[in-house]
């Protein structure tokens, strides 16, 4: 190994097999690294990393029980840790695509496959440390927040013809984007791409176009990248950002689904897919994605209580429209709700929330006794709190009372909340989710605007655009009967133009949800019956045609 002062360096080996730790220890000592620690688990390694700044970390991906190597890398890179910028080499005997792709999301400095030879390790470390030594001043300036100095040092190295010119240019692009110096960023990426079609520069052009609000230009660059490399996960992430800027939740869900199919071990993408699918009322996709996110979060620094709550709620909502689809998810959702306190800390609000979710899930499981017991415990834990922070849990209480058939109590609870927050616009917006007509001024205005827009599309016979308009409002006001019936009417008229099974299923699910929230006394009940009759006649006509 070249003399780069390795005897002064500190290295950490992380592997659950003692023999392999010993083998790597000997290799590193033979290569001249004089200070080497070892850890048998991810948790032990993170304790070491909080106490010492390592120059090099060699980590096996499969560490047995507890955190994986990927989760160690995620935590080091995304939290305030002395080893956030340590050279990190991920080691694995596995070569499955999902493991490698998930690891590369957090960009280990290298990936080595077992078995490791001394020669391969020597070559890899030499390259990594030589680059780190060449860019030492640049990295120090970046760490100190002196972007101007970092830019100057990078430009100096490029002018000197450094062998690490590409790395310098990559850092330069990041710094220009950070400073919102978009002309400089674009010029840099074009200069690089004129010589070689490097993927990081193409991705840089996408980021530049997005920052310039040139969404069409960004889309064209993304299509080119994914055509040449369909496994480029950063391109999928940028495509997701593009759809967010366009407020296109359907497109966002589609790209997240594709990304999670390619890299299923990415917890953040699973979390986002679950949340977006829930927003799009695709409850089966939402519940399955959130179930995977909960499982991936078991030892992850990205695990969140909100994700566990959303998984339970998605399962409850799915049960309301299709009991058979929800049935395989209920047991996991119950366990998720029951364990929330132990996992995320104990307090009365969290206890009440977990019990209310458990109560509703026990209804889904067919256990009325446990459902009623959990509800009683939740009522005791929540008490008569009038603190505004308790409102989300009180909203959950109304949902639970409704699901357990205690409609009078639910109405009393809701009426009390509406009275208490009658002059609080922000809290009324939250309560609107329970109502068939909004009380907040903001949501009243939104409904009026959406109805005007949707009806205009409907009158122009653009039934898809009309349905999309009504669906956007339903994401915020799921119990608004008028919007729901406008939505289903647009879908029915679209179905009349050509029978589509998936569209028919969407209409059926919408009717199932409407049946659960509308009463015979509701002023729109007759319209609901008429639309249901029209839909059923379309289904019968299609079935007859199929038989003929």
Buried (B, 14 or more C-beta within 10 A) or exposed (E): BEEBEBEEBBBBBBBBEEEBBEBBBEBBEEBBBEBBBBBBBBBBBBEBBEEEEBBBBBBBBBBEEBBBBBBBBBBBBEEEBBBBBBBBBBBBEEEEEEBBBBBBBBEBBBBBEEEBEEEEBBEBBBEBBBBBEBBEBBBEBBEEEEBEBBBEBBEEBBEEEBEBBBBBBBBBBBBBBEEEBBEBBBEBBEEBBEEEEBEBBBBBBBBBBBBBEBBEBBBBBBEBBBEEEEEBBBBBBBBBBBBBEEEBBEBBBBBBBBBBEBBBBBBBBBBBBBBBBBBBBBBBBBBBBBBBBBBBBEBBBBBBBEBBBBBBBBBBBBBBBBEEBBBEBBEBBBBBBBEBBEBBEEEBBBBBBBBBBBBBBBBBBEBEEBBBBBBEBBBEBBEEBEEBEBBEBBBBBBBBBBBBEBEEBBEEBBEEBBEBBEEBEEBBBBBBBBBBBBBBEBBBEBBEEBBEBBBEBBEEEBBEBBBBBBBBBBEBBBBBBBBBBBBBBBBBBBBEEEBBEEBBEBBBBBBEBBEEBBEEEBEBBEBBEEBBEBBEEBBEEBEEEEEE
